[in-house]
């Protein structure tokens, strides 16, 4: 069964940085497009960053030039470096595979909470 374990969230002041990590128990991890999703209170979950197996990336407009997604295939791990954080980045952050812009796996991890507040 596929499992995702996210970590690295926390409380940070506006303008601060965090680095999220996600370990995925997926066979042939390197063959998957991976993404970071987030769900803010009262809102739907959205895809904010994607890293294709080819190496190409895509970011949601509000996080462009602030967030960077990367991966280490030898560790089945996806990262999200978040800089210049804003209060509106506050959300639960999850990782999952990406298929045609949507989550590829039915199972989700517990997520990691990012709170941006002074």
N, CA, C and O of each residue as an XYZ file, in Angstrom:
472
protein
N       0.851     -1.184      0.000
C       0.000      0.000      0.000
C       0.893      1.242      0.000
O       1.880      1.318      0.731
N       0.519      2.217     -0.841
C       1.303      3.439     -0.938
C       1.118      4.271      0.314
O      -0.002      4.454      0.791
N       2.223      4.775      0.842
C       2.174      5.672      1.989
C       3.032      6.889      1.734
O       4.089      6.811      1.107
N       2.558      8.010      2.231
C       3.312      9.254      2.183
C       3.485      9.761      3.615
O       2.532      9.773      4.395
N       4.697     10.176      3.952
C       4.960     10.727      5.278
C       5.612     12.081      5.110
O       6.758     12.192      4.675
N       4.852     13.119      5.467
C       5.325     14.494      5.328
C       5.877     14.995      6.660
O       5.425     14.586      7.729
N       6.861     15.886      6.576
C       7.444     16.486      7.772
C       8.041     17.836      7.435
O       8.177     18.199      6.266
N       8.397     18.579      8.480
C       9.097     19.842      8.286
C       8.269     21.090      8.509
O       8.796     22.201      8.466
N       6.983     20.921      8.747
C       6.144     22.091      8.985
C       6.415     22.722     10.338
O       7.192     22.200     11.138
N       5.765     23.855     10.583
C       5.923     24.530     11.855
C       5.374     25.936     11.801
O       4.724     26.335     10.835
N       5.648     26.676     12.853
C       5.237     28.078     12.950
C       6.404     28.961     12.526
O       7.517     28.821     13.034
N       6.146     29.858     11.605
C       7.199     30.740     11.116
C       6.623     32.133     10.917
O       5.443     32.288     10.602
N       7.454     33.134     11.100
C       7.015     34.513     10.899
C       6.957     34.839      9.412
O       7.660     34.216      8.616
N       6.133     35.800      9.031
C       6.113     36.237      7.632
C       7.514     36.603      7.157
O       8.276     37.258      7.867
N       7.835     36.170      5.953
C       9.158     36.389      5.407
C      10.141     35.266      5.705
O      11.245     35.243      5.162
N       9.749     34.350      6.556
C      10.630     33.252      6.928
C      10.633     32.114      5.921
O       9.994     32.190      4.872
N      11.366     31.055      6.257
C      11.530     29.917      5.354
C      11.297     28.605      6.097
O      11.497     28.506      7.308
N      10.871     27.613      5.338
C      10.743     26.243      5.831
C      11.083     25.293      4.689
O      10.937     25.631      3.515
N      11.538     24.103      5.056
C      11.778     23.057      4.066
C      10.977     21.824      4.451
O      11.198     21.225      5.504
N      10.063     21.461      3.600
C       9.237     20.282      3.826
C       9.855     19.072      3.142
O      10.520     19.185      2.113
N       9.614     17.904      3.746
C      10.072     16.642      3.168
C       8.917     15.660      3.110
O       8.010     15.696      3.942
N       8.960     14.788      2.124
C       7.936     13.750      2.000
C       8.601     12.474      1.534
O       9.209     12.432      0.465
N       8.482     11.433      2.342
C       8.990     10.121      1.971
C       7.822      9.284      1.468
O       6.793      9.171      2.134
N       7.990      8.705      0.297
C       6.919      7.925     -0.327
C       7.325      6.463     -0.436
O       8.419      6.139     -0.898
N       6.438      5.602     -0.007
C       6.692      4.172     -0.161
C       6.065      3.726     -1.479
O       4.995      3.118     -1.510
N       6.759      4.045     -2.556
C       6.275      3.720     -3.907
C       7.372      2.972     -4.629
O       8.535      3.377     -4.623
N       6.986      1.878     -5.247
C       7.957      1.183     -6.092
C       8.198      2.025     -7.343
O       7.279      2.641     -7.883
N       9.435      2.035     -7.782
C       9.793      2.786     -8.981
C       9.446      4.270     -8.842
O       8.886      4.878     -9.754
N       9.784      4.830     -7.700
C       9.479      6.231     -7.368
C       9.917      7.180     -8.482
O       9.205      8.132     -8.800
N      11.061      6.931     -9.063
C      11.626      7.839    -10.059
C      10.762      7.958    -11.308
O      10.940      8.884    -12.099
N       9.835      7.035    -11.492
C       8.996      7.053    -12.688
C       7.752      7.922    -12.529
O       6.982      8.094    -13.473
N       7.562      8.467    -11.331
C       6.352      9.242    -11.056
C       6.626     10.742    -11.086
O       7.695     11.204    -10.687
N       5.640     11.488    -11.565
C       5.612     12.923    -11.359
C       5.132     13.136     -9.924
O       4.149     12.527     -9.501
N       5.818     13.990     -9.180
C       5.467     14.212     -7.774
C       5.002     15.647     -7.556
O       5.432     16.571     -8.247
N       4.117     15.809     -6.583
C       3.601     17.145     -6.325
C       3.396     17.411     -4.849
O       3.231     16.496     -4.043
N       3.411     18.687     -4.523
C       3.022     19.157     -3.192
C       1.647     19.831     -3.328
O       1.416     20.663     -4.205
N       0.773     19.442     -2.444
C      -0.561     19.990     -2.392
C      -0.744     20.683     -1.029
O      -0.036     20.375     -0.070
N      -1.678     21.599     -0.960
C      -1.983     22.203      0.337
C      -3.475     22.440      0.465
O      -4.190     22.627     -0.520
N      -3.918     22.425      1.711
C      -5.319     22.696      2.006
C      -5.393     23.679      3.158
O      -5.035     23.365      4.294
N      -5.859     24.864      2.844
C      -6.049     25.906      3.859
C      -7.423     25.725      4.501
O      -8.307     25.102      3.914
N      -7.601     26.265      5.699
C      -8.905     26.127      6.375
C     -10.045     26.650      5.513
O      -9.997     27.775      5.014
N     -11.064     25.825      5.347
C     -12.234     26.230      4.585
C     -12.058     26.221      3.080
O     -12.941     26.670      2.349
N     -10.922     25.713      2.606
C     -10.671     25.704      1.164
C     -10.393     24.293      0.680
O     -10.102     23.398      1.473
N     -10.485     24.104     -0.627
C     -10.182     22.802     -1.210
C      -8.686     22.604     -1.321
O      -7.913     23.560     -1.370
N      -8.300     21.356     -1.358
C      -6.882     21.049     -1.551
C      -6.469     21.445     -2.959
O      -7.208     21.222     -3.918
N      -5.273     22.040     -3.079
C      -4.794     22.498     -4.370
C      -3.349     22.057     -4.576
O      -2.583     21.895     -3.626
N      -3.006     21.871     -5.833
C      -1.642     21.527     -6.206
C      -0.833     22.818     -6.309
O      -1.198     23.718     -7.065
N       0.257     22.914     -5.560
C       1.051     24.141     -5.591
C       2.385     23.976     -6.303
O       2.940     24.957     -6.798
N       2.905     22.770     -6.364
C       4.182     22.568     -7.037
C       4.263     21.141     -7.561
O       3.854     20.196     -6.887
N       4.791     20.996     -8.759
C       4.934     19.690     -9.377
C       6.322     19.536     -9.971
O       6.862     20.464    -10.573
N       6.890     18.355     -9.793
C       8.183     18.034    -10.394
C       8.010     16.747    -11.178
O       7.792     15.681    -10.604
N       8.108     16.858    -12.490
C       7.938     15.691    -13.340
C       9.173     14.801    -13.297
O      10.261     15.240    -12.922
N       8.988     13.568    -13.680
C      10.132     12.655    -13.713
C      11.167     13.123    -14.715
O      12.335     12.745    -14.628
N      10.741     13.952    -15.678
C      11.667     14.509    -16.658
C      12.529     15.616    -16.072
O      13.560     15.978    -16.638
N      12.092     16.159    -14.919
C      12.805     17.268    -14.313
C      12.109     18.610    -14.485
O      12.506     19.603    -13.875
N      11.079     18.637    -15.309
C      10.360     19.898    -15.491
C       9.518     20.193    -14.252
O       9.084     19.283    -13.546
N       9.298     21.477    -14.005
C       8.549     21.898    -12.831
C       7.388     22.804    -13.225
O       7.394     23.440    -14.279
N       6.402     22.840    -12.352
C       5.273     23.748    -12.520
C       4.861     24.231    -11.148
O       4.793     23.455    -10.195
N       4.581     25.543    -11.055
C       4.183     26.131     -9.786
C       2.885     26.899     -9.941
O       2.620     27.508    -10.977
N       2.093     26.856     -8.902
C       0.896     27.681     -8.844
C       1.352     29.128     -8.753
O       2.362     29.421     -8.113
N       0.615     30.037     -9.388
C       1.080     31.418     -9.526
C       1.468     32.070     -8.198
O       2.448     32.812     -8.140
N       0.719     31.803     -7.147
C       0.964     32.511     -5.888
C       2.263     32.091     -5.205
O       2.724     32.775     -4.291
N       2.861     30.977     -5.632
C       4.103     30.525     -4.984
C       5.311     30.606     -5.905
O       6.430     30.304     -5.492
N       5.090     31.009     -7.147
C       6.216     31.123     -8.090
C       7.268     32.059     -7.536
O       6.951     33.081     -6.927
N       8.503     31.708     -7.747
C       9.670     32.492     -7.317
C       9.866     32.491     -5.810
O      10.783     33.144     -5.312
N       9.019     31.769     -5.067
C       9.203     31.657     -3.619
C       9.413     30.208     -3.193
O      10.163     29.936     -2.257
N       8.756     29.285     -3.874
C       8.843     27.863     -3.524
C       9.677     27.130     -4.582
O       9.655     27.476     -5.763
N      10.410     26.113     -4.127
C      11.187     25.271     -5.034
C      10.972     23.805     -4.670
O      11.193     23.398     -3.529
N      10.545     23.032     -5.640
C      10.348     21.596     -5.426
C      11.556     20.839     -5.959
O      12.115     21.191     -6.998
N      11.950     19.802     -5.241
C      13.074     18.974     -5.666
C      12.831     17.545     -5.178
O      11.890     17.282     -4.430
N      13.680     16.645     -5.606
C      13.501     15.247     -5.205
C      14.838     14.538     -5.134
O      15.806     14.931     -5.786
N      14.873     13.489     -4.334
C      16.028     12.609     -4.261
C      15.497     11.200     -4.500
O      14.956     10.573     -3.589
N      15.652     10.711     -5.710
C      15.082      9.417     -6.062
C      15.709      8.268     -5.279
O      15.075      7.233     -5.079
N      16.946      8.446     -4.837
C      17.603      7.386     -4.070
C      16.984      7.221     -2.687
O      17.156      6.193     -2.032
N      16.258      8.257     -2.254
C      15.621      8.223     -0.931
C      14.101      8.243     -1.014
O      13.424      8.348      0.009
N      13.565      8.144     -2.221
C      12.103      8.220     -2.394
C      11.533      9.463     -1.713
O      10.462      9.402     -1.108
N      12.229     10.565     -1.805
C      11.865     11.765     -1.056
C      11.678     12.964     -1.975
O      12.456     13.194     -2.901
N      10.633     13.711     -1.693
C      10.349     14.963     -2.380
C      10.450     16.099     -1.365
O      10.032     15.953     -0.217
N      11.000     17.216     -1.790
C      11.196     18.359     -0.907
C      10.439     19.575     -1.439
O      10.149     19.681     -2.630
N      10.131     20.483     -0.522
C       9.576     21.774     -0.910
C      10.260     22.839     -0.072
O      10.018     22.954      1.129
N      11.111     23.610     -0.714
C      11.752     24.741     -0.059
C      10.834     25.937     -0.202
O      10.492     26.334     -1.316
N      10.436     26.509      0.916
C       9.505     27.631      0.914
C      10.190     28.853      1.509
O      10.593     28.839      2.672
N      10.323     29.899      0.721
C      10.946     31.142      1.157
C       9.921     32.271      1.103
O       8.871     32.153      0.471
N      10.249     33.358      1.776
C       9.384     34.548      1.765
C       7.938     34.175      2.078
O       7.010     34.582      1.379
N       7.769     33.408      3.121
C       6.435     32.902      3.450
C       5.488     34.026      3.837
O       5.876     35.026      4.442
N       4.225     33.821      3.462
C       3.172     34.800      3.722
C       2.075     34.152      4.567
O       1.941     32.928      4.563
N       1.302     34.942      5.279
C       0.208     34.359      6.074
C      -0.735     33.493      5.227
O      -1.283     32.508      5.724
N      -0.921     33.848      3.980
C      -1.823     33.074      3.117
C      -1.242     31.723      2.706
O      -1.931     30.921      2.076
N       0.012     31.464      3.055
C       0.593     30.134      2.825
C       0.226     29.155      3.939
O       0.521     27.964      3.843
N      -0.410     29.653      4.984
C      -0.820     28.791      6.087
C      -1.769     27.706      5.595
O      -2.809     27.999      5.004
N      -1.402     26.448      5.845
C      -2.191     25.317      5.339
C      -1.562     24.012      5.811
O      -0.444     23.989      6.328
N      -2.304     22.934      5.621
C      -1.741     21.587      5.729
C      -1.152     21.239      4.368
O      -1.820     21.372      3.343
N       0.086     20.799      4.364
C       0.781     20.467      3.131
C       0.934     18.949      3.012
O       1.340     18.270      3.955
N       0.600     18.443      1.832
C       0.653     17.021      1.535
C       1.458     16.790      0.255
O       1.605     17.686     -0.575
N       1.967     15.582      0.119
C       2.541     15.208     -1.164
C       1.762     14.028     -1.735
O       1.109     13.278     -1.010
N       1.848     13.890     -3.025
C       1.198     12.787     -3.730
C       1.789     12.773     -5.132
O       2.505     13.694     -5.523
N       1.493     11.750     -5.863
C       1.896     11.752     -7.263
C       0.965     12.687     -8.025
O      -0.051     13.135     -7.494
N       1.317     12.976     -9.268
C       0.505     13.847    -10.106
C       0.218     13.125    -11.419
O       1.132     12.624    -12.073
N      -1.053     13.077    -11.797
C      -1.461     12.519    -13.089
C      -2.439     13.495    -13.727
O      -3.540     13.713    -13.221
N      -2.034     14.060    -14.811
C      -2.855     15.030    -15.539
C      -3.327     16.122    -14.582
O      -4.499     16.502    -14.581
N      -2.408     16.614    -13.778
C      -2.707     17.725    -12.902
C      -3.519     17.397    -11.663
O      -3.932     18.294    -10.928
N      -3.747     16.117    -11.431
C      -4.557     15.705    -10.273
C      -3.800     14.656     -9.473
O      -2.881     14.019     -9.990
N      -4.187     14.473     -8.199
C      -3.511     13.448     -7.385
C      -3.617     12.086     -8.043
O      -4.678     11.691     -8.527
N      -2.498     11.375     -8.053
C      -2.493     10.089     -8.720
C      -2.819      8.914     -7.824
O      -3.234      7.862     -8.310
N      -2.637      9.078     -6.518
C      -2.882      8.000     -5.568
C      -4.085      8.335     -4.693
O      -4.318      9.497     -4.363
N      -4.834      7.324     -4.327
C      -5.997      7.542     -3.475
C      -5.616      7.768     -2.010
O      -6.359      8.414     -1.271
N      -4.488      7.252     -1.596
C      -4.095      7.382     -0.201
C      -3.328      8.680      0.023
O      -2.592      9.147     -0.847
N      -3.516      9.242      1.194
C      -2.844     10.479      1.584
C      -2.169     10.297      2.929
O      -2.615      9.512      3.766
N      -1.088     11.036      3.124
C      -0.468     11.067      4.431
C      -1.225     11.995      5.356
O      -2.287     12.513      5.012
N      -0.659     12.197      6.544
C      -1.308     13.082      7.518
C      -1.051     14.551      7.211
O      -1.724     15.432      7.746
N      -0.080     14.807      6.351
C       0.267     16.177      6.036
C       1.160     16.786      7.103
O       1.381     16.200      8.163
N       1.665     17.964      6.806
C       2.467     18.701      7.778
C       1.952     20.141      7.788
O       1.779     20.758      6.738
N       1.713     20.660      8.983
C       1.067     21.961      9.125
C       2.079     23.091      9.064
O       3.075     23.095      9.788
N       1.810     24.040      8.198
C       2.610     25.259      8.088
C       1.741     26.425      8.539
O       0.663     26.666      7.995
N       2.228     27.138      9.539
C       1.512     28.312     10.047
C       2.430     29.514      9.934
O       3.518     29.536     10.509
N       1.983     30.516      9.185
C       2.766     31.734      8.997
C       2.060     32.862      9.733
O       0.984     33.310      9.339
N       2.686     33.302     10.796
C       2.041     34.307     11.642
C       3.090     35.032     12.473
O       4.110     34.463     12.861
N       2.808     36.304     12.734
C       3.704     37.068     13.604
C       3.215     37.005     15.054
O       3.837     37.588     15.941
